[in-house]
Amino acid sequence: MKLFALTIIFLGINSFGYSQTIHSPENYKLSNLKFSNYDLKTDHFFSSPVQVIPNNSPRPSSNFITDIIRSGDTVWFATGRGIMRTIDNFQTFQTYVGLQPFGDDDIAGFNLNQNVIVAATAVSQEINGESIPTGTGVKISTDYGLNWSAFPQPLDGRGDSLVVYGSNNLYALPVVVPELNLSYEVAITKTQGDPSNVTIWICSYAGGLRKTTDYGVTWQRVVLPPDNLDSINISTTGYTFVLDPLVNLNQRVFSMIATNDSTLYVGTADGINKSTDWGLSWRKFNYDNTGRGEGISGDFVVSMDVQRFNGKEIVWGATNLTNVAGSFDAFSYTSNGGANWFNTLERTKTNGMSFKDSIVYGFTNAGLWRATFGTFNWSKAPVIYDEATKDRLKTQSFYCGNYVGDSVYIGSADGLLRTTEFGQPWIGKWKIYRAYESIDLSSDIKTYAAPNPFSPDDEYTRFFYKTTKPTSKVTIKIFDFGMNPVRTLIQNAPRTGTDVLYTVWDGSNDNGGQVANGVYFYRVEFDDEDAVWGKIILLQ
């Protein structure tokens, strides 16, 4: 589940909300390839790849983590502020924020295979008063992140209305605008007939499933079944269906997993499609044709992954309800290539999943869950609390995870999390890695609050501050607009270090009651130093 898919959940099922004109009936070296790098902000093409040296940071670049991929000693992240990695076991992070060709764009899709790394970027733009997710292109590295090529979001020309499928000439609605055309998921496989080359696949919602075999220079549409067909075969003649996401939900593509180079599973707004011949022929599985509740739970498939242990290969999908009567939210899975599908964690809005051997971690909008495959004794994580920083996680939205040794790392809407897997549910202690801005004590800003404004219903705010002393006793008090005392958060609390510190406020007063909407002030006192003040707005 990628960042902008949250918006599409509400826009993409019942209507097709974007402006579209409808027309009638091992090591890969960049030096060996020809690229056209495109900078959307300057409308300029580059003739050669851009070398990118990431910035070092003691903390993450974003608190919104949507993908975690482990590759040897390096762990990569897709975030709400670009890509990020750690190469020193989470002691520090390296971020690509603000660097060309990434800029400040969000990461909608991300994957890597050996030295090839692909990041699909996106922004939200205001169109007719609405915030619309928009693809800003695909960034590709063939040398493990040293050099990057940038390509605009793949779009059709207005005359691109014909797709050849076997002996069939099919009409295709040209997708000519980037609004609601962004690449949620990326897969990288070897190329059929050319194992020295790779094929990059992108799931581009209105743009459907597309692939490139020349590292992003050109893209091809991949034909998926229309809604009224459960399968298509490249050898069959007489097809007359159209490639039109206005009509066919199965051509609105969100998620994908390649279990090997020739076997692909693709999630759409009408189910899960499987190909065993490199994406040429497809078999569709959805709520209707797998048993109406006895198989796949729902047709809106926002994430897919594969679990491998003890010789088993289990394909998973986050399969949420659509307008189909009786469908429901759940995780759906198959251990026999789609012959049979089963559901678990039913009636829970699912975002994604990850695995550690037989253990399944479920990421949902209703919390973080853990179970053992087969028994599925789901256990929800209790309050996530970092004893070292006294920080608590407020969000119930989780998106991704991975493991390094016995440490499990979780991506949420409000921070990167770590705990230890002891073979029992949630008995390890938590660490919360949090993004925040540095404080320069020589400037006018000595403290700040984030988020600001904040809503206590679904988030905490944090007061960030800094002292020049290696050890200090800190007091933080909150006052209302009339300077009446509201809450003493900490009183003479010992704090160590000269890095930025923070303390959490949940919006309650000293009596535990919820305070009213409005403007509040807070004062941070350090031993005998001058106090610093900040302002916070609370909005329910």
BAGUVO-307152 format. One line per 3 residues: number of its first residue (from 1); their letters; for each residue x, y, z of C-alpha. Coordinates in steps of 0.02 Angstrom, whole numbers, plus 32768, in hexadecimal, padded with zeros to 4 digits. Layout:
<recs>
NUM) A) X Y Z; ... .
</recs>
This chain:
<recs>
1) MKL) 8000 8000 8000; 804E 80A4 7FC9; 8036 8153 8008 .
4) FAL) 7FBB 8194 7F88; 7F53 80F5 7F86; 7EFA 8139 801F .
7) TII) 7EAA 81BB 7FAF; 7E83 8140 7F25; 7E23 80CE 7F9A .
10) FLG) 7D9C 8151 7FA0; 7DA9 8192 7EEE; 7DCF 80FA 7E88 .
13) INS) 7D44 807E 7EA3; 7CA1 80D7 7E7F; 7CDD 815B 7E05 .
16) FGY) 7D70 8186 7D99; 7D9D 8233 7DD4; 7E1D 8278 7D5A .
19) SQT) 7E1B 82E2 7CBE; 7E2A 826F 7C27; 7E00 828C 7B71 .
22) IHS) 7DA3 81F6 7B27; 7DC9 81CD 7A72; 7D62 8162 79FB .
25) PEN) 7D5E 80AD 79B5; 84A4 7E3F 7D99; 84FB 7EEC 7D7F .
28) YKL) 84AB 7F5F 7D03; 8513 7FF3 7CC8; 84C3 8099 7C9E .
31) SNL) 854E 80C2 7C22; 850E 8039 7BAE; 8461 8086 7BA1 .
34) KFS) 8414 8122 7B55; 83A5 8182 7BCC; 8338 821C 7BC3 .
37) NYD) 8335 8266 7C73; 82A7 82DD 7C93; 8296 8360 7D1C .
40) LKT) 81DE 838A 7D2F; 8201 8429 7D90; 8271 8476 7D0A .
43) DHF) 8226 8420 7C72; 82D4 83EC 7C3E; 831C 834C 7BF7 .
46) FSS) 83C6 830D 7C2D; 8432 82A5 7BB9; 8489 8243 7C43 .
49) PVQ) 845C 81FB 7CEE; 846C 8263 7D8A; 84E4 822C 7E12 .
52) VIP) 848F 823A 7EBA; 84EC 823F 7F60; 846A 822F 7FEB .
55) NNS) 846C 829F 8083; 849B 8253 812A; 841F 826A 81B8 .
58) PRP) 8413 8229 826B; 8358 8212 8253; 82DA 81DE 81CD .
61) SSN) 82A3 8257 8146; 81EA 8237 8164; 8175 81EB 81E3 .
64) FIT) 810A 81A1 8158; 815C 80FC 8127; 8108 8099 809B .
67) DII) 8189 8015 806A; 8221 7FC1 80B9; 8295 7F55 804F .
70) RSG) 832D 7EFA 8093; 83C0 7EDE 801E; 8459 7E94 8072 .
73) DTV) 8497 7F0D 80F6; 8431 7F9C 80AD; 837B 7FC0 80D5 .
76) WFA) 8319 8030 805D; 827B 8091 8084; 81F3 80E4 801E .
79) TGR) 81B0 8178 807F; 8141 8211 8075; 81E0 8275 8051 .
82) GIM) 823F 820F 7FD2; 82AC 8175 7FE3; 831E 8153 8075 .
85) RTI) 8398 80CC 80A9; 8405 8095 8139; 84AC 8040 811F .
88) DNF) 84E7 803A 81D5; 8460 7FD6 822D; 83ED 806A 824E .
91) QTF) 8471 80D5 82A4; 8457 815A 821E; 83F1 8172 8180 .
94) QTY) 8418 81AD 80D1; 838F 8210 807B; 8370 824C 7FC9 .
97) VGL) 82FA 82DA 7FF9; 8317 8379 7F94; 8394 8328 7F20 .
100) QPF) 837E 831A 7E64; 8327 82C1 7E18; 82B8 82A1 7EB1 .
103) GDD) 8295 834E 7EF5; 8214 834A 7F81; 819D 82CE 7F2E .
106) DIA) 814D 823D 7F89; 8175 818A 7F5E; 80DC 812E 7F1A .
109) GFN) 8135 808E 7EE2; 81E0 8045 7F07; 8241 7FA5 7EE9 .
112) LNQ) 82EE 7F61 7EC7; 8339 7EC6 7E78; 83F5 7EB2 7E89 .
115) NVI) 8440 7F57 7E4A; 839F 7F98 7DFA; 8337 800E 7E65 .
118) VAA) 8294 805F 7E2D; 8237 80EA 7E86; 8191 8130 7E48 .
121) TAV) 816F 81E0 7E88; 80D1 8246 7E9F; 808A 82E6 7EE6 .
124) SQE) 7FDF 8328 7F16; 7FA4 83B9 7EAD; 7F0A 8426 7EB9 .
127) ING) 7E92 8409 7E28; 7DE6 845A 7E2D; 7DF5 8471 7EE8 .
130) ESI) 7E24 83BC 7F0B; 7ECA 8371 7F3C; 7EF0 82F4 7EB2 .
133) PTG) 7F80 8277 7EB8; 7FEC 828A 7E1D; 807E 8223 7DDE .
136) TGV) 811F 8284 7DC1; 8182 81F9 7D71; 81F1 8163 7D87 .
139) KIS) 82A5 816B 7DC6; 8318 80D9 7D9B; 83C6 80AB 7DD6 .
142) TDY) 8427 8019 7D8E; 84BD 8028 7E03; 8469 8016 7EAD .
145) GLN) 843F 80CD 7EC6; 84DC 8125 7E8D; 8497 816E 7DEB .
148) WSA) 83E0 818D 7DC4; 837D 81A9 7D24; 82D7 8205 7D2C .
151) FPQ) 8245 81EA 7CB6; 819C 8241 7CB5; 8102 81E0 7CE5 .
154) PLD) 80DC 8169 7C53; 8048 81B0 7BF3; 7FF6 818C 7B4D .
157) GRG) 7FF0 8202 7ABB; 7F43 8234 7A83; 7F51 81BF 79EE .
160) DSL) 7F8A 8128 7A54; 7EE3 80CE 7A48; 7F1A 8026 7A01 .
163) VVY) 7F6B 7F96 7A60; 7F9D 7EF5 7A08; 7F7C 7E5A 7A70 .
166) GSN) 7FB0 7DBC 7A13; 7F4C 7DC2 7973; 7ECD 7E3B 79BE .
169) NLY) 7EC6 7EF7 79A5; 7E77 7F42 7A41; 7E3A 7FF3 7A5C .
172) ALP) 7E8E 804A 7AEF; 7E57 80EB 7B40; 7EF1 815D 7B3A .
175) VVV) 7F24 8195 7BE8; 7F6A 8241 7BC2; 7F6D 8298 7C6B .
178) PEL) 7FD4 8271 7D08; 7F46 8295 7D83; 7F1A 81F4 7DDD .
181) NLS) 7F9C 819C 7D72; 802A 816E 7DE5; 808B 80D0 7E03 .
184) YEV) 8059 807F 7EA6; 80C0 7FE2 7E97; 815E 7FAE 7E3B .
187) AIT) 819F 7F01 7E0E; 8245 7ED4 7DBB; 8261 7E2F 7D61 .
190) KTQ) 82D4 7DE8 7CDD; 829B 7E00 7C2A; 824E 7D70 7BC9 .
193) GDP) 82CC 7D32 7B4A; 8354 7DA5 7B8C; 8388 7D74 7C3D .
196) SNV) 8415 7DF5 7C3B; 8392 7E7F 7C34; 8308 7EB0 7CAE .
199) TIW) 8251 7EDD 7C9B; 820C 7F65 7D0C; 8151 7F5D 7D2F .
202) ICS) 80E9 7FEB 7D77; 8036 7FEC 7DBA; 7FF5 8094 7D82 .
205) YAG) 7F3B 8097 7DAF; 7EEB 80ED 7D18; 7F86 80C8 7CB2 .
208) GLR) 7F6F 800F 7CD5; 7FFE 7F93 7CDC; 8095 7FCA 7C77 .
211) KTT) 8144 7F88 7C59; 81EA 7FC0 7C14; 8279 7F55 7BD5 .
214) DYG) 82EE 7FE6 7BB1; 82FB 802F 7C61; 8270 80B0 7C4F .
217) VTW) 8293 80F6 7BA3; 81F4 80AA 7B5A; 815B 805B 7BAD .
220) QRV) 80DC 7FDC 7B70; 802B 7FBC 7BAB; 800C 7F0E 7BF2 .
223) VLP) 7F5F 7ECA 7BC9; 7EF7 7E8B 7C5D; 7E4B 7E39 7C50 .
226) PDN) 7DB2 7EA9 7C4A; 7D32 7E9B 7CD5; 7CC4 7E21 7C75 .
229) LDS) 7D50 7DA2 7C53; 7DA6 7D37 7CD6; 7E3A 7D11 7C64 .
232) INI) 7E8F 7D42 7BC3; 7F0E 7CE1 7B5C; 7F8B 7D2B 7AE2 .
235) STT) 7F65 7C9F 7A65; 7EA9 7CBC 7A60; 7E5D 7D1C 79CE .
238) GYT) 7DBC 7D80 79C6; 7DD0 7DF0 7A5F; 7D6E 7E93 7A4F .
241) FVL) 7D7C 7EDB 7AFE; 7DC8 7F86 7B1F; 7E51 7FC2 7B93 .
244) DPL) 7DEF 8047 7BED; 7DFC 8066 7CA9; 7D5F 80D0 7C9E .
247) VNL) 7D01 802F 7C77; 7D6D 7FA2 7CBC; 7D9D 7FA0 7D74 .
250) NQR) 7E19 7F15 7D51; 7E7E 7F90 7CE9; 7E96 8003 7D80 .
253) VFS) 7F37 7FBC 7DC5; 7F7E 7FD3 7E75; 7FEF 7F45 7EAD .
256) MIA) 8061 7EBB 7E6E; 80D7 7E30 7EA2; 8148 7DC4 7E36 .
259) TND) 8163 7D19 7E86; 81E2 7CF3 7DFD; 8212 7D44 7D59 .
262) STL) 8181 7CFA 7CF7; 80FA 7CEF 7D7E; 80A3 7D91 7DAA .
265) YVG) 8010 7DBE 7E1A; 7FBD 7E67 7DFD; 7F3B 7EB8 7E6F .
268) TAD) 7EB7 7F2B 7E27; 7E0D 7F73 7E54; 7DBF 7ED0 7E17 .
271) GIN) 7E2B 7E4A 7E67; 7ED1 7DF0 7E51; 7F17 7DC1 7DA6 .
274) KST) 7F99 7D37 7D8E; 800D 7D1A 7CFB; 8088 7C8B 7CE7 .
277) DWG) 80CA 7CC0 7C3B; 8120 7D65 7C5D; 8081 7DCE 7C5E .
280) LSW) 8035 7D94 7BB9; 7FA1 7D29 7BF1; 7F3F 7D45 7C91 .
283) RKF) 7EC5 7CEE 7D07; 7E5D 7D5F 7D78; 7E27 7D33 7E2A .
286) NYD) 7DA6 7DA0 7E82; 7D16 7D9C 7EFE; 7C98 7D59 7E81 .
289) NTG) 7CFC 7CCF 7E2D; 7D51 7C89 7ECA; 7CB6 7C65 7F2E .
292) RGE) 7C67 7D0B 7F63; 7CB2 7D10 8012; 7CFF 7C63 8010 .
295) GIS) 7D93 7CA1 7FAA; 7DD5 7D52 7F91; 7D7E 7DC8 800A .
298) GDF) 7D77 7E65 7FA0; 7DB0 7EA1 7EF6; 7E10 7F3E 7F24 .
301) VVS) 7EC2 7EFB 7F36; 7F35 7F81 7F7D; 7FCE 7F16 7FA4 .
304) MDV) 8019 7E6C 7F7D; 80AB 7E06 7FC0; 80ED 7D54 7FC9 .
307) QRF) 8116 7CF1 8066; 8197 7C64 805B; 81BF 7BE7 80E4 .
310) NGK) 81D8 7B2A 80F2; 81CA 7B18 8036; 8124 7B74 8031 .
313) EIV) 80FD 7C07 7FBF; 8064 7C67 7FF8; 8026 7CFA 7F91 .
316) WGA) 7FCD 7D80 7FF6; 7F5D 7E12 7FC8; 7F12 7EA1 802B .
319) TNL) 7E64 7E88 7FE3; 7DE6 7F0C 8016; 7D2E 7F1F 7FF1 .
322) TNV) 7CE5 7F74 7F58; 7C32 7F93 7F20; 7C1C 7ED7 7F04 .
325) AGS) 7B94 7E9F 7F7C; 7BD8 7E32 8007; 7C91 7E5C 7FEF .
328) FDA) 7CF5 7E8B 8089; 7DA1 7EC4 80C3; 7E22 7E3E 80ED .
331) FSY) 7EC6 7DEE 80BD; 7EB1 7D69 8036; 7F35 7CE5 8015 .
334) TSN) 7F58 7C4B 7FAB; 7FDB 7BC3 7FC2; 7FB6 7B67 7F1F .
337) GGA) 7FCA 7BEC 7E9B; 7F17 7C2B 7EA2; 7EBA 7B86 7E99 .
340) NWF) 7E72 7BAD 7F45; 7E69 7C52 7FA3; 7E49 7C6F 805C .
343) NTL) 7E2B 7D08 80CA; 7E6B 7D3F 8173; 7E5E 7DD9 81E2 .
346) ERT) 7DB3 7DF7 8198; 7D55 7E9D 81A1; 7DF5 7F00 81BA .
349) KTN) 7E30 7F81 813B; 7ED6 7F39 8101; 7F6D 7F97 80BD .
352) GMS) 7FF7 7F15 80AF; 8054 7E84 80FB; 8103 7E43 811F .
355) FKD) 814C 7DA2 8161; 81D2 7D53 81CC; 81D0 7C9A 81A3 .
358) SIV) 8123 7C5D 81D9; 80F5 7CFF 8232; 8082 7D78 81D8 .
361) YGF) 807D 7E32 8200; 7FDE 7E8A 81C9; 7FDD 7F45 81A8 .
364) TNA) 7F31 7F93 81B0; 7ED3 8033 81D2; 7E9C 7FE3 8276 .
367) GLW) 7F46 7FBF 82BF; 7FDB 7F4C 82B0; 7FBB 7E90 82B8 .
370) RAT) 801F 7DEF 82C8; 7FF2 7D38 82AC; 803E 7C90 8282 .
373) FGT) 8011 7C4A 81D9; 7F91 7BBF 81E5; 7F4D 7BE4 8292 .
376) FNW) 7F36 7C9F 826F; 7F25 7CCA 8327; 7F2D 7D85 8301 .
379) SKA) 7F6F 7DF3 838C; 7F66 7EB0 8381; 7FFB 7F14 83BD .
382) PVI) 7FD2 7F72 845E; 8008 8025 847F; 80AF 8041 8429 .
385) YDE) 811E 809E 84A3; 81D7 80C9 849A; 821C 80C2 854B .
388) ATK) 82BC 811E 851D; 8267 81B8 84D4; 81C0 81A9 8532 .
391) DRL) 816D 81B2 8488; 80C9 815D 845A; 807F 8133 83B2 .
394) KTQ) 7FD1 8177 8395; 7FAA 813E 82E4; 7F4E 809D 82BD .
397) SFY) 7F86 809E 8206; 8015 8029 81D7; 8057 8002 8129 .
400) CGN) 80F3 7F97 811F; 8178 7F33 817B; 8217 7ECE 816C .
403) YVG) 8293 7E7B 81DE; 834F 7E7D 8200; 8380 7DE9 826A .
406) DSV) 82FF 7DE1 82F6; 82D8 7E9A 82E8; 8236 7EC5 8290 .
409) YIG) 8224 7F72 8242; 8176 7FB9 8223; 8141 804E 81B9 .
412) SAD) 80AE 80B4 81F8; 805A 815A 81D6; 80B8 81A5 8269 .
415) GLL) 8166 815D 8273; 81DA 80CB 8254; 81CE 8045 82DB .
418) RTT) 823D 7FB9 8318; 821B 7F27 838C; 8264 7E7B 83A9 .
421) EFG) 8210 7DDA 8374; 821A 7D60 8407; 81A2 7CDF 83C0 .
424) QPW) 8110 7D25 8423; 80A0 7DB8 83F7; 80E0 7E64 8424 .
427) IGK) 814F 7E42 84BA; 81E6 7EA2 8478; 8207 7F57 84A4 .
430) WKI) 81EA 7FDE 8422; 8259 8063 83D7; 820B 80F1 8373 .
433) YRA) 8277 8145 82F0; 822F 81F0 82D0; 824C 8277 824F .
436) YES) 825C 8329 828E; 82B2 83CB 8264; 8354 8403 82B4 .
439) IDL) 8357 849A 8327; 83DC 851F 8314; 83EF 8574 83BD .
442) SSD) 843A 860E 8368; 8396 862B 830B; 82F2 8673 834A .
445) IKT) 829E 85C6 834F; 82D1 856C 83EF; 823E 84F5 83F4 .
448) YAA) 81AF 84BC 8384; 811A 8445 8387; 80EA 83C3 8304 .
451) PNP) 806D 839E 82C5; 8026 844D 82D9; 7F90 845D 82D4 .
454) FSP) 7F6A 83B1 831A; 7ECF 834A 833E; 7ED3 82E2 83DF .
457) DDE) 7E54 826A 8396; 7ED5 8216 8328; 7F80 825F 834F .
460) YTR) 7FF4 82A5 83D4; 8058 8343 83C3; 810E 834C 83F7 .
463) FFY) 816D 83DF 843F; 821F 83E2 83FC; 82A8 843F 8459 .
466) KTT) 8364 8441 8471; 83DE 846F 84FA; 8497 8496 84F9 .
469) KPT) 84BB 842D 8593; 84E5 8373 8591; 846B 835B 8623 .
472) SKV) 83D7 83C8 8651; 8338 83C7 86B5; 82A7 83F8 8646 .
475) TIK) 81FA 8439 8670; 8170 8450 85EE; 80CD 84A7 8618 .
478) IFD) 8037 84CD 85A9; 7FC7 8567 85B9; 7F25 859A 8564 .
481) FGM) 7F0E 863B 8502; 7EED 869A 85A4; 7F90 8655 85EE .
484) NPV) 7F33 85E6 8668; 7F94 8545 8694; 7F51 84AD 8635 .
487) RTL) 7FD0 8422 8647; 807C 8401 868F; 80C4 837F 8618 .
490) IQN) 8169 8363 8672; 81B3 83B1 870F; 8270 83B6 8728 .
493) APR) 8280 831C 86BA; 8335 82E8 869B; 8368 82F1 85E5 .
496) TGT) 8412 82C5 859B; 8468 82F7 84F9; 846E 8395 8490 .
499) DVL) 840B 834F 83FE; 8355 837E 83E2; 82E0 8337 8467 .
502) YTV) 8223 832B 8466; 8192 830F 84DD; 80E4 82D2 84AD .
505) WDG) 803D 8326 84D2; 7F98 82CB 84B7; 7F28 8364 84C9 .
508) SND) 7EF2 8344 857C; 7EFC 83B4 8616; 7F42 838C 86C2 .
511) NGG) 7E9E 8338 86F1; 7EA3 82C4 865B; 7E16 831D 8600 .
514) QVA) 7E1C 834E 8549; 7E3B 8408 8531; 7DD2 8471 84BB .
517) NGV) 7E01 84A7 840C; 7E6D 8541 8407; 7F1A 858E 8413 .
520) YFY) 7F8F 8557 849F; 803C 858C 84D5; 80C3 8521 851F .
523) RVE) 815F 854E 8582; 81FE 84E7 8588; 8271 8506 861D .
526) FDD) 8326 84C6 8625; 8374 84CF 86D3; 839F 8587 86EC .
529) EDA) 83A1 85B4 8633; 8322 862B 85E8; 827E 85D4 85BF .
532) VWG) 8248 85C3 8509; 8195 85D0 84CD; 812F 8581 8441 .
535) KII) 807D 8583 8400; 800D 84F1 83D2; 7F60 84EB 8383 .
538) LLQ) 7EEA 845E 83B5; 7E5D 8432 833D; 7DE9 839D 8355 .
</recs>
